[in-house]
Amino acid sequence: MDDAQLRTVWQQRQFHDRVAPLSAPLATLMKHNLAKRVRQLSKLAEIWDEVIPEQIACHTALEGYHRGVLTVMVDSAPHRYQLQVLLAGGLQNEIQARFSGAITKIKLEPGQFYSVDLAGSARYEF
């Protein structure tokens, strides 16, 4: 066997890593699917902060936006009721007018969330 054949045999017998890198599919997923959702939620978050009063907005968190339904998590029943009254009183129409996409429904869900505000302190202490 000459050197070229030995080199070929040696390369063929080497262990080949058969694991495909995840960077390309993840980059595609992030670019096409998640980036659109993040852009939509960031626009909705800006509108939400402008329209909803601060004493209620600090007790809410935008959880998701899918097929025209904006899901908002509210931490307590009294704040949820106040928000329902405000939305029924015309704030939902204001949000729909300011948002470029379609909002068919704003769904309020009860739940606890832990968030850090802009100053860096915890919003809630457990």
MDAnalysis code that builds the backbone (N, CA, C; Angstrom):
import MDAnalysis as mda
import numpy as np

u = mda.Universe.empty(378, n_residues=126, atom_resindex=np.repeat(np.arange(126), 3), trajectory=True)
u.add_TopologyAttr("name", ["N", "CA", "C"] * 126)
u.add_TopologyAttr("resid", np.arange(1, 127))
u.add_TopologyAttr("resname", ["MET", "ASP", "ASP", "ALA", "GLN", "LEU", "ARG", "THR", "VAL", "TRP", "GLN", "GLN", "ARG", "GLN", "PHE", "HIS", "ASP", "ARG", "VAL", "ALA", "PRO", "LEU", "SER", "ALA", "PRO", "LEU", "ALA", "THR", "LEU", "MET", "LYS", "HIS", "ASN", "LEU", "ALA", "LYS", "ARG", "VAL", "ARG", "GLN", "LEU", "SER", "LYS", "LEU", "ALA", "GLU", "ILE", "TRP", "ASP", "GLU", "VAL", "ILE", "PRO", "GLU", "GLN", "ILE", "ALA", "CYS", "HIS", "THR", "ALA", "LEU", "GLU", "GLY", "TYR", "HIS", "ARG", "GLY", "VAL", "LEU", "THR", "VAL", "MET", "VAL", "ASP", "SER", "ALA", "PRO", "HIS", "ARG", "TYR", "GLN", "LEU", "GLN", "VAL", "LEU", "LEU", "ALA", "GLY", "GLY", "LEU", "GLN", "ASN", "GLU", "ILE", "GLN", "ALA", "ARG", "PHE", "SER", "GLY", "ALA", "ILE", "THR", "LYS", "ILE", "LYS", "LEU", "GLU", "PRO", "GLY", "GLN", "PHE", "TYR", "SER", "VAL", "ASP", "LEU", "ALA", "GLY", "SER", "ALA", "ARG", "TYR", "GLU", "PHE"])
u.atoms.positions = np.array([
    [0.846, -1.182, 0.000],
    [0.000, 0.000, 0.000],
    [0.884, 1.235, 0.000],
    [0.508, 2.148, -0.819],
    [1.282, 3.387, -0.835],
    [0.709, 4.364, 0.194],
    [1.324, 5.522, 0.300],
    [0.942, 6.509, 1.320],
    [-0.474, 7.041, 1.112],
    [-0.903, 7.243, -0.100],
    [-2.237, 7.775, -0.363],
    [-3.310, 6.791, 0.081],
    [-3.090, 5.504, -0.196],
    [-4.059, 4.493, 0.216],
    [-4.092, 4.354, 1.736],
    [-2.915, 4.388, 2.363],
    [-2.860, 4.307, 3.826],
    [-3.573, 5.507, 4.474],
    [-3.367, 6.661, 3.907],
    [-4.014, 7.860, 4.432],
    [-5.537, 7.743, 4.287],
    [-6.019, 7.235, 3.156],
    [-7.446, 7.057, 2.925],
    [-8.035, 6.049, 3.903],
    [-7.369, 4.938, 4.087],
    [-7.835, 3.919, 5.029],
    [-7.842, 4.476, 6.443],
    [-6.827, 5.219, 6.809],
    [-6.737, 5.799, 8.152],
    [-7.889, 6.794, 8.387],
    [-8.188, 7.620, 7.378],
    [-9.266, 8.594, 7.511],
    [-10.635, 7.914, 7.595],
    [-10.799, 6.810, 6.863],
    [-12.076, 6.110, 6.889],
    [-12.310, 5.417, 8.223],
    [-11.241, 4.995, 8.884],
    [-11.375, 4.287, 10.157],
    [-11.444, 5.222, 11.364],
    [-11.270, 6.496, 11.159],
    [-11.367, 7.451, 12.258],
    [-12.824, 7.600, 12.679],
    [-13.008, 7.846, 13.962],
    [-14.355, 8.047, 14.484],
    [-14.876, 9.382, 13.976],
    [-16.043, 9.336, 13.347],
    [-16.677, 10.547, 12.840],
    [-17.793, 10.949, 13.791],
    [-17.768, 12.176, 14.198],
    [-18.815, 12.694, 15.056],
    [-20.077, 12.864, 14.220],
    [-21.097, 12.088, 14.505],
    [-22.317, 12.091, 13.708],
    [-23.379, 13.042, 14.271],
    [-23.011, 13.808, 15.254],
    [-23.951, 14.761, 15.837],
    [-23.959, 16.023, 14.979],
    [-25.117, 16.394, 14.554],
    [-25.252, 17.602, 13.742],
    [-25.309, 18.819, 14.659],
    [-24.671, 19.903, 14.286],
    [-24.736, 21.103, 15.124],
    [-26.148, 21.693, 15.119],
    [-26.554, 22.204, 16.276],
    [-27.895, 22.764, 16.411],
    [-27.960, 24.250, 16.096],
    [-26.836, 24.848, 15.840],
    [-26.818, 26.297, 15.667],
    [-27.615, 26.749, 14.443],
    [-27.510, 26.053, 13.341],
    [-28.225, 26.477, 12.132],
    [-29.748, 26.356, 12.285],
    [-30.271, 25.207, 12.747],
    [-31.735, 25.142, 12.916],
    [-32.247, 26.101, 13.991],
    [-31.487, 26.289, 15.064],
    [-31.923, 27.218, 16.103],
    [-31.900, 28.661, 15.613],
    [-30.904, 28.989, 14.823],
    [-30.844, 30.343, 14.274],
    [-32.036, 30.601, 13.361],
    [-32.406, 29.612, 12.569],
    [-33.569, 29.741, 11.693],
    [-34.845, 29.890, 12.519],
    [-34.974, 29.078, 13.565],
    [-36.142, 29.166, 14.436],
    [-36.224, 30.540, 15.087],
    [-35.108, 31.013, 15.613],
    [-35.096, 32.311, 16.275],
    [-35.422, 33.430, 15.291],
    [-34.852, 33.349, 14.115],
    [-35.020, 34.424, 13.143],
    [-36.447, 34.510, 12.623],
    [-37.034, 33.377, 12.307],
    [-38.329, 33.398, 11.639],
    [-39.513, 33.312, 12.594],
    [-39.443, 32.448, 13.585],
    [-40.608, 32.225, 14.432],
    [-40.616, 33.108, 15.673],
    [-39.535, 33.053, 16.436],
    [-39.525, 33.761, 17.708],
    [-39.340, 35.261, 17.552],
    [-38.590, 35.688, 16.574],
    [-38.346, 37.124, 16.406],
    [-39.652, 37.870, 16.113],
    [-40.521, 37.268, 15.332],
    [-41.801, 37.912, 15.024],
    [-42.639, 38.058, 16.287],
    [-42.669, 37.017, 17.106],
    [-43.440, 37.081, 18.353],
    [-42.862, 38.105, 19.318],
    [-41.559, 38.171, 19.388],
    [-40.922, 39.141, 20.283],
    [-41.217, 40.557, 19.823],
    [-41.159, 40.802, 18.521],
    [-41.483, 42.136, 18.006],
    [-42.920, 42.511, 18.324],
    [-43.840, 41.575, 18.113],
    [-45.246, 41.858, 18.383],
    [-45.475, 42.115, 19.866],
    [-44.887, 41.282, 20.723],
    [-45.072, 41.475, 22.155],
    [-44.419, 42.757, 22.636],
    [-43.289, 43.137, 22.051],
    [-42.647, 44.379, 22.492],
    [-43.496, 45.589, 22.112],
    [-44.102, 45.552, 20.918],
    [-45.013, 46.641, 20.536],
    [-46.228, 46.679, 21.451],
    [-46.773, 45.502, 21.752],
    [-47.918, 45.444, 22.644],
    [-47.553, 45.903, 24.047],
    [-46.352, 45.581, 24.502],
    [-45.920, 45.999, 25.837],
    [-45.807, 47.519, 25.919],
    [-45.304, 48.147, 24.869],
    [-45.226, 49.613, 24.858],
    [-46.626, 50.227, 24.914],
    [-47.532, 49.697, 24.114],
    [-48.906, 50.209, 24.104],
    [-49.563, 49.957, 25.462],
    [-49.331, 48.770, 26.020],
    [-49.913, 48.406, 27.312],
    [-49.457, 49.384, 28.401],
    [-48.166, 49.699, 28.410],
    [-47.641, 50.615, 29.421],
    [-48.178, 52.032, 29.247],
    [-48.468, 52.433, 28.026],
    [-49.008, 53.771, 27.787],
    [-50.484, 53.877, 28.159],
    [-51.254, 52.816, 27.896],
    [-52.708, 52.884, 28.025],
    [-53.187, 52.497, 29.431],
    [-52.624, 51.454, 30.007],
    [-53.091, 50.939, 31.295],
    [-52.503, 51.785, 32.424],
    [-53.314, 52.177, 33.400],
    [-52.787, 52.960, 34.533],
    [-51.717, 52.191, 35.308],
    [-50.751, 52.914, 35.832],
    [-49.594, 52.307, 36.496],
    [-49.991, 51.445, 37.690],
    [-51.000, 51.877, 38.470],
    [-51.377, 51.105, 39.659],
    [-51.942, 49.738, 39.299],
    [-52.420, 49.549, 38.075],
    [-52.897, 48.238, 37.629],
    [-51.835, 47.536, 36.787],
    [-51.122, 48.287, 35.969],
    [-50.119, 47.693, 35.081],
    [-49.016, 46.981, 35.849],
    [-48.685, 47.452, 37.032],
    [-47.616, 46.803, 37.793],
    [-48.052, 45.440, 38.337],
    [-49.333, 45.130, 38.261],
    [-49.840, 43.831, 38.714],
    [-50.163, 42.907, 37.548],
    [-49.722, 43.274, 36.344],
    [-50.002, 42.471, 35.158],
    [-48.709, 42.101, 34.442],
    [-48.786, 41.066, 33.643],
    [-47.671, 40.656, 32.786],
    [-48.242, 40.105, 31.490],
    [-47.731, 40.591, 30.370],
    [-48.166, 40.059, 29.079],
    [-47.549, 38.683, 28.907],
    [-48.396, 37.706, 28.749],
    [-47.907, 36.333, 28.670],
    [-47.738, 35.850, 27.241],
    [-48.626, 36.256, 26.349],
    [-48.494, 35.790, 24.980],
    [-49.473, 36.463, 24.047],
    [-49.173, 36.323, 22.771],
    [-50.042, 36.831, 21.722],
    [-50.058, 35.787, 20.624],
    [-51.231, 35.195, 20.391],
    [-51.341, 34.147, 19.385],
    [-52.709, 34.224, 18.729],
    [-52.710, 34.340, 17.412],
    [-53.929, 34.372, 16.605],
    [-54.932, 35.425, 17.077],
    [-54.420, 36.600, 17.371],
    [-55.286, 37.708, 17.732],
    [-55.709, 37.747, 19.182],
    [-55.267, 36.789, 19.978],
    [-55.635, 36.750, 21.391],
    [-54.428, 37.159, 22.223],
    [-54.560, 38.249, 22.965],
    [-53.527, 38.710, 23.875],
    [-53.823, 38.133, 25.244],
    [-52.889, 37.360, 25.786],
    [-53.059, 36.746, 27.092],
    [-52.286, 37.563, 28.109],
    [-52.998, 37.993, 29.153],
    [-52.415, 38.833, 30.201],
    [-52.585, 38.122, 31.530],
    [-51.495, 38.006, 32.292],
    [-51.555, 37.406, 33.607],
    [-51.725, 38.522, 34.642],
    [-52.693, 38.337, 35.536],
    [-52.981, 39.311, 36.587],
    [-52.808, 38.600, 37.927],
    [-52.138, 39.274, 38.877],
    [-51.743, 38.592, 40.109],
    [-52.833, 38.484, 41.173],
    [-53.906, 39.253, 41.087],
    [-54.941, 39.152, 42.111],
    [-56.316, 39.411, 41.494],
    [-57.337, 38.923, 42.178],
    [-58.709, 39.065, 41.687],
    [-59.181, 40.524, 41.653],
    [-58.882, 41.337, 42.680],
    [-59.337, 42.731, 42.594],
    [-58.728, 43.490, 41.412],
    [-57.453, 43.258, 41.143],
    [-56.814, 43.922, 40.009],
    [-57.350, 43.394, 38.690],
    [-57.685, 42.125, 38.675],
    [-58.260, 41.539, 37.463],
    [-59.627, 42.158, 37.177],
    [-60.437, 42.342, 38.212],
    [-61.749, 42.956, 38.039],
    [-61.602, 44.407, 37.566],
    [-60.700, 45.162, 38.176],
    [-60.471, 46.548, 37.760],
    [-60.049, 46.619, 36.296],
    [-59.174, 45.690, 35.895],
    [-58.708, 45.665, 34.512],
    [-59.841, 45.295, 33.559],
    [-60.695, 44.355, 33.960],
    [-61.847, 43.992, 33.130],
    [-62.769, 45.190, 32.921],
    [-62.985, 45.951, 33.971],
    [-63.851, 47.129, 33.876],
    [-63.230, 48.166, 32.940],
    [-61.913, 48.392, 33.092],
    [-61.237, 49.367, 32.229],
    [-61.267, 48.931, 30.764],
    [-61.007, 47.651, 30.519],
    [-61.003, 47.154, 29.140],
    [-62.397, 47.253, 28.519],
    [-63.420, 46.922, 29.294],
    [-64.783, 47.018, 28.782],
    [-65.203, 48.465, 28.579],
    [-64.583, 49.378, 29.337],
    [-64.921, 50.787, 29.231],
    [-64.284, 51.506, 28.057],
    [-63.504, 50.811, 27.262],
    [-62.951, 51.445, 26.067],
    [-61.456, 51.301, 25.885],
    [-60.754, 50.793, 26.888],
    [-59.309, 50.645, 26.721],
    [-58.948, 49.539, 25.724],
    [-59.797, 48.535, 25.616],
    [-59.524, 47.488, 24.630],
    [-59.577, 48.068, 23.218],
    [-60.530, 48.935, 22.962],
    [-60.618, 49.579, 21.648],
    [-59.411, 50.478, 21.399],
    [-58.937, 51.147, 22.437],
    [-57.749, 51.999, 22.320],
    [-56.511, 51.169, 21.970],
    [-56.364, 50.018, 22.620],
    [-55.228, 49.129, 22.329],
    [-55.332, 48.612, 20.905],
    [-56.538, 48.218, 20.496],
    [-56.735, 47.718, 19.133],
    [-56.438, 48.792, 18.099],
    [-56.762, 50.038, 18.399],
    [-56.514, 51.125, 17.454],
    [-55.019, 51.422, 17.326],
    [-54.283, 51.283, 18.405],
    [-52.850, 51.600, 18.378],
    [-51.991, 50.459, 17.840],
    [-52.465, 49.229, 17.942],
    [-51.680, 48.075, 17.521],
    [-51.938, 47.784, 16.047],
    [-50.869, 47.527, 15.299],
    [-51.011, 47.299, 13.859],
    [-51.611, 45.939, 13.537],
    [-51.451, 44.963, 14.422],
    [-52.016, 43.637, 14.192],
    [-53.454, 43.560, 14.666],
    [-54.021, 42.388, 14.529],
    [-55.406, 42.185, 14.942],
    [-55.452, 41.665, 16.372],
    [-56.245, 42.328, 17.200],
    [-56.500, 41.833, 18.552],
    [-58.006, 41.584, 18.631],
    [-58.369, 40.320, 18.672],
    [-59.784, 39.981, 18.739],
    [-60.257, 39.836, 20.179],
    [-59.326, 39.504, 21.074],
    [-59.716, 39.245, 22.456],
    [-58.521, 39.502, 23.362],
    [-58.798, 40.011, 24.551],
    [-57.773, 40.116, 25.592],
    [-58.207, 39.184, 26.705],
    [-57.418, 38.138, 26.901],
    [-57.749, 37.093, 27.857],
    [-56.979, 37.348, 29.148],
    [-57.691, 37.491, 30.249],
    [-57.072, 37.742, 31.544],
    [-57.011, 36.438, 32.325],
    [-55.816, 36.069, 32.750],
    [-55.623, 34.832, 33.497],
    [-55.065, 35.151, 34.871],
    [-55.576, 34.485, 35.905],
    [-54.995, 34.681, 37.224],
    [-53.658, 33.944, 37.315],
    [-52.750, 34.497, 38.075],
    [-51.471, 33.826, 38.251],
    [-50.463, 34.710, 38.948],
    [-49.489, 34.074, 39.525],
    [-48.396, 34.781, 40.173],
    [-47.219, 34.805, 39.214],
    [-46.513, 35.895, 39.201],
    [-45.319, 35.997, 38.391],
    [-44.283, 36.758, 39.181],
    [-43.049, 36.488, 38.866],
    [-41.943, 37.166, 39.524],
    [-41.207, 37.949, 38.461],
    [-41.102, 39.222, 38.650],
    [-40.479, 40.070, 37.645],
    [-39.572, 41.070, 38.321],
    [-38.581, 41.508, 37.592],
    [-37.665, 42.525, 38.079],
    [-37.954, 43.792, 37.296],
    [-38.155, 44.876, 38.013],
    [-38.460, 46.115, 37.318],
    [-37.180, 46.761, 36.805],
    [-37.301, 47.925, 36.190],
    [-36.155, 48.585, 35.577],
    [-35.094, 49.006, 36.589],
    [-35.499, 49.305, 37.809],
    [-34.540, 49.732, 38.821],
    [-33.719, 48.552, 39.349],
    [-34.128, 47.343, 39.056],
    [-33.362, 46.176, 39.469],
    [-33.886, 45.532, 40.726],
    [-34.853, 46.116, 41.387],
    [-35.406, 45.503, 42.590],
    [-36.573, 44.599, 42.204],
    [-36.805, 43.628, 43.023],
    [-37.879, 42.669, 42.729],
    [-39.228, 43.343, 42.865],
    [-40.123, 43.025, 41.954],
    [-41.470, 43.600, 41.995],
    [-42.242, 43.029, 43.189],
    [-42.063, 41.744, 43.442],
    [-42.725, 41.073, 44.554],
    [-41.678, 40.407, 45.411],
    [-41.940, 40.391, 46.683],
    [-41.047, 39.692, 47.591],
    [-41.798, 38.521, 48.172],
    [-41.229, 37.324, 48.046],
    [-41.869, 36.117, 48.557],
    [-41.167, 35.645, 49.799],
])
